[in-house]
Amino acid sequence: MIPMACSLFGINNDLAAQVVTVGFIISVVQDSSETALNSSTDVLFTAAADQAMQSPGAERQNAI
């Protein structure tokens, strides 16, 4: 889609290929960052829940 749009505006194919490459690299970095953030928040949530369950006086509830 990007090469077609570039041809409509008179941009050559080499530049269109570079635009596609940069977009691909950005999407890979973005996906990796989102996965890392999601995993780190999962670890943080699990640690907080575990610590809350191990504290004195914590009531245990069954998960539904």
DSSP file (Angstrom, degrees, kcal/mol; ACC not computed):
  #  RESIDUE AA STRUCTURE BP1 BP2  ACC     N-H-->O    O-->H-N    N-H-->O    O-->H-N    TCO  KAPPA ALPHA  PHI   PSI    X-CA   Y-CA   Z-CA
    1    1 A M     >        0   0    0      0, 0.0     4,-2.2     0, 0.0     5,-0.2   0.000 360.0 360.0 360.0 -38.8    0.0    0.0    0.0
    2    2 A I  H  >  +     0   0    0      1,-0.2     4,-2.8     2,-0.2     5,-0.2   0.933 360.0  50.8 -64.9 -45.3    2.9    2.4    0.8
    3    3 A P  H  > S+     0   0    0      0, 0.0     4,-2.2     0, 0.0    -1,-0.2   0.889 110.5  50.6 -59.8 -35.8    4.6    1.9   -2.6
    4    4 A M  H  > S+     0   0    0      2,-0.2     4,-1.6     1,-0.2    -2,-0.2   0.922 111.6  47.0 -66.0 -42.9    1.2    2.6   -4.4
    5    5 A A  H  X S+     0   0    0     -4,-2.2     4,-1.2     1,-0.2    -1,-0.2   0.893 111.3  51.9 -65.0 -39.0    0.8    5.8   -2.4
    6    6 A C  H  <>S+     0   0    0     -4,-2.8     5,-3.1     1,-0.2     4,-0.3   0.889 107.3  52.5 -64.8 -38.4    4.3    6.8   -3.1
    7    7 A S  H ><5S+     0   0    0     -4,-2.2     3,-0.9     1,-0.2    -1,-0.2   0.847 104.3  56.8 -67.4 -31.3    3.8    6.3   -6.8
    8    8 A L  H 3<5S+     0   0    0     -4,-1.6    -1,-0.2     1,-0.2    -2,-0.2   0.839 111.3  43.1 -65.5 -31.8    0.7    8.5   -6.7
    9    9 A F  T 3<5S-     0   0    0     -4,-1.2    -1,-0.2    -3,-0.3    -2,-0.2   0.336 120.2-107.7 -97.0   6.6    2.9   11.3   -5.3
   10   10 A G  T < 5 +     0   0    0     -3,-0.9     2,-0.4    -4,-0.3    -3,-0.2   0.730  66.3 149.9  79.0  22.1    5.8   10.7   -7.7
   11   11 A I      < -     0   0    0     -5,-3.1    -1,-0.3    -6,-0.1    -2,-0.1  -0.740  47.7-113.7 -89.6 136.4    8.2    9.2   -5.1
   12   12 A N     >  -     0   0    0     -2,-0.4     4,-1.7     1,-0.1     3,-0.1  -0.145  21.7-110.2 -70.6 165.9   10.6    6.7   -6.6
   13   13 A N  H  > S+     0   0    0      1,-0.2     4,-2.4     2,-0.2     5,-0.2   0.809 113.0  59.5 -67.6 -32.4   10.6    3.0   -5.8
   14   14 A D  H  > S+     0   0    0      1,-0.2     4,-1.8     2,-0.2    -1,-0.2   0.925 108.2  44.6 -63.4 -44.0   13.9    3.0   -3.8
   15   15 A L  H  > S+     0   0    0      2,-0.2     4,-2.2     1,-0.2    -1,-0.2   0.880 111.3  54.0 -67.7 -36.9   12.5    5.5   -1.3
   16   16 A A  H  X S+     0   0    0     -4,-1.7     4,-2.2     1,-0.2    -2,-0.2   0.898 107.7  50.7 -63.1 -40.1    9.2    3.6   -1.1
   17   17 A A  H  X S+     0   0    0     -4,-2.4     4,-2.3     1,-0.2    -1,-0.2   0.879 109.4  50.9 -65.1 -37.6   11.2    0.4   -0.2
   18   18 A Q  H  X S+     0   0    0     -4,-1.8     4,-2.6     2,-0.2    -2,-0.2   0.888 108.6  51.7 -66.2 -38.5   13.1    2.3    2.5
   19   19 A V  H  X S+     0   0    0     -4,-2.2     4,-2.3     2,-0.2    -2,-0.2   0.913 110.5  48.3 -63.3 -42.6    9.8    3.6    3.9
   20   20 A V  H  X S+     0   0    0     -4,-2.2     4,-2.2     2,-0.2    -2,-0.2   0.910 111.9  50.1 -64.0 -41.9    8.5    0.0    4.0
   21   21 A T  H  X S+     0   0    0     -4,-2.3     4,-2.4     2,-0.2    -2,-0.2   0.924 110.9  47.9 -63.0 -45.8   11.7   -1.2    5.7
   22   22 A V  H  X S+     0   0    0     -4,-2.6     4,-2.5     1,-0.2    -1,-0.2   0.906 111.5  51.1 -62.9 -41.3   11.6    1.5    8.3
   23   23 A G  H  X S+     0   0    0     -4,-2.3     4,-2.1     2,-0.2    -1,-0.2   0.888 109.9  50.0 -62.5 -39.1    7.9    0.8    9.0
   24   24 A F  H  X S+     0   0    0     -4,-2.2     4,-2.1     2,-0.2    -2,-0.2   0.924 111.0  48.5 -65.1 -44.4    8.7   -2.9    9.4
   25   25 A I  H  X S+     0   0    0     -4,-2.4     4,-2.4     1,-0.2     5,-0.2   0.914 111.2  50.5 -62.7 -42.8   11.5   -2.2   11.9
   26   26 A I  H  X S+     0   0    0     -4,-2.5     4,-2.6     1,-0.2    -1,-0.2   0.900 109.6  50.8 -62.2 -40.4    9.3    0.1   13.9
   27   27 A S  H  X S+     0   0    0     -4,-2.1     4,-2.3     2,-0.2    -1,-0.2   0.879 110.2  49.4 -67.1 -36.5    6.6   -2.5   14.1
   28   28 A V  H  X S+     0   0    0     -4,-2.1     4,-2.3     2,-0.2    -2,-0.2   0.931 113.6  45.7 -66.3 -45.0    9.0   -5.2   15.3
   29   29 A V  H  X S+     0   0    0     -4,-2.4     4,-2.3     1,-0.2    -2,-0.2   0.904 113.6  50.0 -64.4 -41.1   10.4   -2.9   18.0
   30   30 A Q  H  X S+     0   0    0     -4,-2.6     4,-2.5    -5,-0.2    -2,-0.2   0.920 111.0  48.5 -63.9 -44.2    6.9   -1.8   19.1
   31   31 A D  H  X S+     0   0    0     -4,-2.3     4,-2.2     1,-0.2    -1,-0.2   0.910 112.2  48.8 -63.6 -42.4    5.7   -5.4   19.3
   32   32 A S  H  X S+     0   0    0     -4,-2.3     4,-2.4     2,-0.2    -1,-0.2   0.904 112.0  49.3 -63.7 -41.3    8.8   -6.4   21.4
   33   33 A S  H  X S+     0   0    0     -4,-2.3     4,-2.5     2,-0.2    -2,-0.2   0.911 111.0  49.1 -65.3 -42.6    8.3   -3.4   23.7
   34   34 A E  H  X S+     0   0    0     -4,-2.5     4,-2.4     2,-0.2    -1,-0.2   0.904 111.8  49.1 -63.8 -40.7    4.6   -4.1   24.2
   35   35 A T  H  X S+     0   0    0     -4,-2.2     4,-2.5     2,-0.2    -2,-0.2   0.916 111.8  48.5 -65.0 -43.2    5.4   -7.8   25.0
   36   36 A A  H  X S+     0   0    0     -4,-2.4     4,-2.4     2,-0.2    -2,-0.2   0.908 112.7  48.0 -63.8 -42.2    8.1   -6.8   27.5
   37   37 A L  H  X S+     0   0    0     -4,-2.5     4,-2.1     2,-0.2    -2,-0.2   0.914 112.3  49.1 -65.0 -42.6    5.8   -4.3   29.2
   38   38 A N  H  X S+     0   0    0     -4,-2.4     4,-1.8     1,-0.2    -2,-0.2   0.917 112.6  47.6 -62.9 -43.9    3.0   -6.8   29.4
   39   39 A S  H  X S+     0   0    0     -4,-2.5     4,-2.2     1,-0.2    -2,-0.2   0.900 111.1  51.0 -65.3 -40.9    5.3   -9.5   30.9
   40   40 A S  H  X S+     0   0    0     -4,-2.4     4,-2.3     1,-0.2    -1,-0.2   0.883 110.1  48.6 -67.5 -36.9    6.8   -7.2   33.4
   41   41 A T  H  X S+     0   0    0     -4,-2.1     4,-2.6     2,-0.2    -1,-0.2   0.849 109.0  54.3 -71.3 -31.3    3.4   -6.0   34.6
   42   42 A D  H  X S+     0   0    0     -4,-1.8     4,-2.5     2,-0.2    -2,-0.2   0.921 110.1  46.9 -63.0 -43.1    2.3   -9.7   34.9
   43   43 A V  H  X S+     0   0    0     -4,-2.2     4,-2.5     2,-0.2    -2,-0.2   0.916 112.8  49.4 -64.1 -43.2    5.3  -10.4   37.1
   44   44 A L  H  X S+     0   0    0     -4,-2.3     4,-2.3     2,-0.2    -2,-0.2   0.919 112.3  47.3 -63.0 -44.5    4.6   -7.3   39.2
   45   45 A F  H  X S+     0   0    0     -4,-2.6     4,-2.5     2,-0.2    -2,-0.2   0.913 112.8  49.1 -63.7 -42.9    0.9   -8.2   39.7
   46   46 A T  H  X S+     0   0    0     -4,-2.5     4,-2.4     1,-0.2    -2,-0.2   0.907 111.8  48.8 -63.8 -42.0    1.8  -11.8   40.6
   47   47 A A  H  X S+     0   0    0     -4,-2.5     4,-2.4     2,-0.2    -1,-0.2   0.904 112.1  48.6 -64.8 -41.1    4.4  -10.7   43.1
   48   48 A A  H  X S+     0   0    0     -4,-2.3     4,-2.1     2,-0.2    -2,-0.2   0.908 113.1  47.1 -66.0 -41.5    2.0   -8.2   44.7
   49   49 A A  H  X S+     0   0    0     -4,-2.5     4,-2.0     2,-0.2    -2,-0.2   0.899 113.2  48.9 -66.7 -39.9   -0.7  -10.9   44.9
   50   50 A D  H  X S+     0   0    0     -4,-2.4     4,-1.5     2,-0.2    -2,-0.2   0.908 111.8  48.8 -65.6 -41.8    1.7  -13.4   46.4
   51   51 A Q  H  X S+     0   0    0     -4,-2.4     4,-0.8     1,-0.2    -2,-0.2   0.887 110.5  51.1 -66.0 -38.1    3.0  -10.9   48.9
   52   52 A A  H  < S+     0   0    0     -4,-2.1     3,-0.4     1,-0.2    -1,-0.2   0.878 110.0  49.7 -66.2 -37.1   -0.6  -10.0   49.9
   53   53 A M  H  < S+     0   0    0     -4,-2.0    -1,-0.2     1,-0.2    -2,-0.2   0.783 111.1  49.5 -72.8 -26.1   -1.5  -13.6   50.4
   54   54 A Q  H  < S+     0   0    0     -4,-1.5    -1,-0.2    -5,-0.1    -2,-0.2   0.574  86.9 104.7 -89.6  -9.7    1.6  -14.3   52.6
   55   55 A S  S >< S-     0   0    0     -4,-0.8     3,-1.6    -3,-0.4     2,-0.0  -0.417  85.9 -93.3 -72.0 148.0    1.0  -11.3   54.9
   56   56 A P  T 3  S+     0   0    0      0, 0.0    -1,-0.1     0, 0.0     3,-0.1  -0.334 109.4  19.0 -61.8 138.1   -0.3  -12.1   58.4
   57   57 A G  T 3  S+     0   0    0      1,-0.3     2,-0.3    -3,-0.1    -2,-0.1   0.507  84.1 149.2  82.2   4.9   -4.1  -11.9   58.7
   58   58 A A    <   -     0   0    0     -3,-1.6     2,-0.4    -5,-0.1    -1,-0.3  -0.559  43.0-134.5 -73.5 130.9   -4.7  -12.2   55.0
   59   59 A E        -     0   0    0     -2,-0.3     2,-0.5    -3,-0.1    -1,-0.1  -0.696  14.3-133.7 -86.5 136.1   -7.9  -13.9   54.2
   60   60 A R        -     0   0    0     -2,-0.4     2,-0.4    -7,-0.0    -1,-0.0  -0.765  23.0-170.2 -92.0 131.3   -7.8  -16.5   51.6
   61   61 A Q        -     0   0    0     -2,-0.5     2,-0.3     0, 0.0    -2,-0.0  -0.937  23.1-119.0-120.2 144.0  -10.6  -16.4   49.0
   62   62 A N        -     0   0    0     -2,-0.4     2,-0.2     1,-0.1    -2,-0.0  -0.627  29.0-122.8 -80.2 136.8  -11.3  -19.0   46.4
   63   63 A A              0   0    0     -2,-0.3    -1,-0.1     1,-0.1     0, 0.0  -0.560 360.0 360.0 -76.9 142.3  -11.1  -17.9   42.8
   64   64 A I              0   0    0     -2,-0.2    -1,-0.1     0, 0.0    -2,-0.0   0.436 360.0 360.0 -92.0 360.0  -14.2  -18.3   40.7
